[in-house]
Amino acid sequence: MKEITSAEFEQEVLQGGKVVVDFYSSECAPCEALAPKFDAMAELYGEKIKFLKVFRQQNRELATELGVSSSPTLLFFDNGKKLPITMSGGIRKSEIQKQLDDMITAEEVLSIKSNQKQIVSEYDVAILGGGPAGLAAAIYLGQALIKTVLIDPALPGGYMGITHQVSNYPGFIEAQPGFMLAHYMGEQAKSSGIDLRVAVDITSVNLTKKEIVIDQLETIRAKKIIIATGTSPKSMNAKGEKELKGKGISYCATCDAKYYVDQEVIVIGSGNSAVEEALYITKFASKVKIVFRSEKLKANESALNILAKNDKIELIPFYEPRGFERKNGKMEVEFENLQTKQRTTLTADGVFVFIGLEANIADLGINLPAMNEWGSIITDEDMKTSIPDVYAIGDIISKKYRQITTAVADGTIAAMSISLEM
Ligand SMILES: Cc1cc2nc3c(=O)[nH]c(=O)nc-3n(C[C@H](O)[C@H](O)[C@H](O)COP(=O)(O)OP(=O)(O)OC[C@H]3O[C@@H](n4cnc5c(N)ncnc54)[C@H](O)[C@@H]3O)c2cc1C
């Protein structure tokens, strides 16, 4: 692997051949996550494609000239010409491999694949998921000198990493940007001596055999597995929903209601959480419209009684969202009336969605631990699941309150319980 400067760029990159260049920075978690994957790719494809690195902080002008504005960024060149694809952030090995395969012939791809060596790694504990639950477990296990690996298809942090401001995590007087908390916890986990496999593809998981295959290449065998894969809000299958998540569409009133003082808010959902969260939001907002598909709300009597006395709340039954747009700082939501099929647009300062959460279990294989009726994993007080030596922590487990503090508590309990057994 060669490191070049701006002065060498013309000679090394633009004179021809197939080249991939990694613009990296120091103190950059995604750059560290990419480095071993880039090295592995260089070893595999090195005879056909040249792999180069450029230290962005010392070659700023070149980076700017090439439109590189974040680290790491991968640029691909063929015969002196920059290819239209650019990769940055938490880059997965499979994404790079696909692009490299496109740059060479099918025969060359076959020959490279046949040279790919499978790796087997042995650990005491493998943690699936690097949100606050997984990171807390990792910190405790690392400090207890238990050989641990934390695996995540994204970068460490989970929901915390994408939360705008976290004001209720103890230890910080000022609200912290979620990505900073994620950074602190990730660095603390690393310094405790655990191994990280982040921005990877989870090829397969076998909870019974305690085997996890990542990037179709590395088999991780562990004595114990901790599931900390969290949840995802159920999708509304509406236009703009994905793009505006965290930028006008929120899924957590405790976290975000305080940003809507004297403003108008739409709440989507009809169950207990929609009603209870809407009531909570009225402490801040001047108006809360609860929009739901059915004729009546499905919350319990006591919540409905409190709601009936709250004059900030308006109920809008029989509507389902079809699209979200952000215009001039406001959210515009297109709804369809399920009875008349007519569409109407409501405008508000923010939208909160409480239509339920789904446990992230899709990649966990076929032998899953026992779950409750909502698909959350059932654990005992040590966070053990129904599968021997498999633990579950954080939002994925059956519990009432889902916060960073409760996730961290679950991670602590699982790690301490494991430490006693190892
Ligand atoms: C928008 C929003 C704002 C919030 N704000 C706050 C707040 O201000 N304060 C607060 O206390 N709580 C807040 N919460 C709640 C809090 O973020 C969660 O309770 C907490 O993050 C749960 O932690 P976790 O580790 O269980 O799961 P997550 O944070 O969801 O992390 C799960 C991790 O698992 C990874 N993963 C998924 N599938 C797999 C797989 N198959 N294999 C390996 N890894 C996998 C994911 O990439 C992710 O990194 C907020 C939640 C949301 C949605």
The ligand as a Tripos MOL2 file, in Angstrom:
@<TRIPOS>MOLECULE
LIG
   53    58     1     0     0
SMALL
NO_CHARGES

@<TRIPOS>ATOM
      1 C1        -34.7520    9.7870   17.1050 C.3       1 LIG1
      2 C2        -34.4450    9.2410   18.4690 C.ar      1 LIG1
      3 C3        -33.9820   10.0780   19.4500 C.ar      1 LIG1
      4 C4        -33.6940    9.5760   20.7200 C.ar      1 LIG1
      5 N1        -33.2430   10.4380   21.6740 N.ar      1 LIG1
      6 C5        -32.9400    9.9620   22.9290 C.ar      1 LIG1
      7 C6        -32.4640   10.8420   23.9500 C.ar      1 LIG1
      8 O1        -32.3540   12.0680   23.7590 O.2       1 LIG1
      9 N2        -32.1500   10.2920   25.1520 N.ar      1 LIG1
     10 C7        -32.2790    8.9420   25.4090 C.ar      1 LIG1
     11 O2        -31.9380    8.5130   26.5000 O.2       1 LIG1
     12 N3        -32.7590    8.1190   24.4640 N.ar      1 LIG1
     13 C8        -33.0860    8.5830   23.2350 C.ar      1 LIG1
     14 N4        -33.5820    7.7290   22.2810 N.ar      1 LIG1
     15 C9        -33.6870    6.2970   22.5950 C.3       1 LIG1
     16 C10       -32.2960    5.6550   22.5470 C.3       1 LIG1
     17 O3        -31.5860    6.1370   21.4330 O.3       1 LIG1
     18 C11       -32.3880    4.1350   22.4890 C.3       1 LIG1
     19 O4        -33.1420    3.6930   23.5850 O.3       1 LIG1
     20 C12       -30.9840    3.5090   22.5350 C.3       1 LIG1
     21 O5        -30.1900    3.9720   21.4710 O.3       1 LIG1
     22 C13       -31.0780    1.9910   22.4620 C.3       1 LIG1
     23 O6        -29.7860    1.4830   22.4160 O.3       1 LIG1
     24 P1        -29.4600    0.0490   21.8010 P.3       1 LIG1
     25 O7        -27.9810   -0.1050   21.9200 O.co2     1 LIG1
     26 O8        -30.3280   -0.9740   22.4010 O.co2     1 LIG1
     27 O9        -29.9180    0.1100   20.2900 O.3       1 LIG1
     28 P2        -29.5280    1.0950   19.0930 P.3       1 LIG1
     29 O10       -29.1250    2.4120   19.5590 O.co2     1 LIG1
     30 O11       -30.6900    0.9900   18.1610 O.co2     1 LIG1
     31 O12       -28.2560    0.3940   18.4310 O.3       1 LIG1
     32 C14       -28.3660   -0.8380   17.7840 C.3       1 LIG1
     33 C15       -27.1240   -1.0720   16.9580 C.3       1 LIG1
     34 O13       -27.1910   -2.3950   16.4180 O.3       1 LIG1
     35 C16       -26.7600   -2.3670   15.0630 C.3       1 LIG1
     36 N5        -27.3510   -3.5130   14.3690 N.ar      1 LIG1
     37 C17       -28.5550   -3.6310   13.7740 C.ar      1 LIG1
     38 N6        -28.6920   -4.8610   13.2390 N.ar      1 LIG1
     39 C18       -27.5370   -5.5500   13.5010 C.ar      1 LIG1
     40 C19       -27.0720   -6.8690   13.2240 C.ar      1 LIG1
     41 N7        -27.8160   -7.7580   12.5840 N.pl3     1 LIG1
     42 N8        -25.8500   -7.2300   13.6680 N.ar      1 LIG1
     43 C20       -25.0680   -6.3580   14.3460 C.ar      1 LIG1
     44 N9        -25.4680   -5.0850   14.6400 N.ar      1 LIG1
     45 C21       -26.6830   -4.6900   14.2360 C.ar      1 LIG1
     46 C22       -27.2210   -1.0270   14.5460 C.3       1 LIG1
     47 O14       -26.4530   -0.6240   13.4240 O.3       1 LIG1
     48 C23       -26.9880   -0.1270   15.7680 C.3       1 LIG1
     49 O15       -25.6870    0.4320   15.7660 O.3       1 LIG1
     50 C24       -33.8690    8.2040   20.9970 C.ar      1 LIG1
     51 C25       -34.3460    7.3500   20.0120 C.ar      1 LIG1
     52 C26       -34.6290    7.8520   18.7600 C.ar      1 LIG1
     53 C27       -35.1410    6.9300   17.6940 C.3       1 LIG1
@<TRIPOS>BOND
     1     1     2 1
     2     2     3 ar
     3     2    52 ar
     4     3     4 ar
     5     4     5 ar
     6     4    50 ar
     7     5     6 ar
     8     6     7 ar
     9     6    13 1
    10     7     8 2
    11     7     9 ar
    12     9    10 ar
    13    10    11 2
    14    10    12 ar
    15    12    13 ar
    16    13    14 ar
    17    14    15 1
    18    14    50 ar
    19    15    16 1
    20    16    17 1
    21    16    18 1
    22    18    19 1
    23    18    20 1
    24    20    21 1
    25    20    22 1
    26    22    23 1
    27    23    24 1
    28    24    25 2
    29    24    26 1
    30    24    27 1
    31    27    28 1
    32    28    29 2
    33    28    30 1
    34    28    31 1
    35    31    32 1
    36    32    33 1
    37    33    34 1
    38    33    48 1
    39    34    35 1
    40    35    36 1
    41    35    46 1
    42    36    37 ar
    43    36    45 ar
    44    37    38 ar
    45    38    39 ar
    46    39    40 ar
    47    39    45 ar
    48    40    41 1
    49    40    42 ar
    50    42    43 ar
    51    43    44 ar
    52    44    45 ar
    53    46    47 1
    54    46    48 1
    55    48    49 1
    56    50    51 ar
    57    51    52 ar
    58    52    53 1
@<TRIPOS>SUBSTRUCTURE
     1 LIG1         1 GROUP 0 **** ****
